[in-house]
């Protein structure tokens, strides 16, 4: 008799399997687009995923457009590992440096009505401020990725998922979209570069175009890249296969999209997300189970499942529950057939039925009765059975494994110094009679 519960995949916890990115060598690598970007004092947002492996006191530019006059430049960069958004003559920086060797999402926002700059790091507002200069971003230089428009500040590290918007993205939009590829088309999206070209770390000679996936097709051209090896080339990027994990009880079906799963393993499924795009999800499914093994000693039944809840039932009476029998150990007082209903976590299972037929015959007879002192004990205890003659004392652990057995008459010194602390069961058999007691070793 097994109780089953069906689990459904109610939501997807999107974590990051790899897509491509572009690695910049910090010397002469950059991408030049054919798009001047939002100009004047119009609102805009620029986003990028970046990873760097060295700290530099020199400005390392991620995205830049405009010219060098005050207020005419719009730049997303890092200095000393600290992200910064600038408009030329004014900028705001994050309070802390980014961790090296890890992917981070950065977003710089300019809101024209309030003349306010906002910098987001990994979906969280890191800093903001009102510009002290008039923002008038020029169209003199198109958007460049990986360097500034005055041919300095070459970025060293990897970049992907660059997006340029003609509006102020909200905190929820930035946080919700930061780890997923965008569904297209998207309103107010002026340029979108996924960086999924080439073969990671392969020979990519000739793969020199960075496509713009927005409706405006503002493509970019690669300049200075070696396009072979693990640097200055197309490389492995962030994840686009999302991961999900779940644990189910043995024998329980799990609904995963179009699949009904009953065994543990790793599975793939395509889902339509709340954003309207198809996304591949990798599920790691783990099976949990209840140990239904029962150790029987005469009229006593002992469940071998630890750390669970127990309900003993009468198999001959449609598994009706026995009042007060909620321990891992059950000692029958009447002949019959008994089983334990065991719950561990979210899993419930029922053991086989065990038949007791010796009540009133010879179980627990006087000659098998015994006492133990001290109990609990630490190094030794004395087992005394005044009427025992050629009795057998057997010690079992909680898994039902026999760890000691010996003949004795009347009494016996039991050395427990080598026992692991915990619960044990002492069984005395004498003249066909059986008695069982618990022994706690400290």
Secondary structure, DSSP 8 states (H G I E B T S, - for coil): -EE---EE---------EEEEEEEESSS-EEEES---S-BT--EEEEEEEE-SS--SS-EEEEEEE-SSTTSEEEEEEETTEEEEESSS-EEE-SS---TTS-EEEEEEEETTTTEEEEEETTEEEEEEE-SS---B-SSS--EESS-TTS----EEEEEEEEEESS---HHHHHHHTTS---SS-TTEEEEE----S-TTS--TT--EE---STT---EEEES---SSSSSSEEEEEE-SEEEEEEEETT--EEETTEEE-S-EEEEEEEE-TTS-EEEEEEEEEEE-----EEEETTEEEE---S-EEEEEEGGGTTEE-TT--SSEEE-SSSEEEEEEEEETTEEEE---EEE--TTTTTT-GGG--EEESSSBSSEEEEE-TT-SSEEEEEEETT--EEEEEEESSEEEEE-TTS-SEEEEEEEEETTEEEEEEEEE-
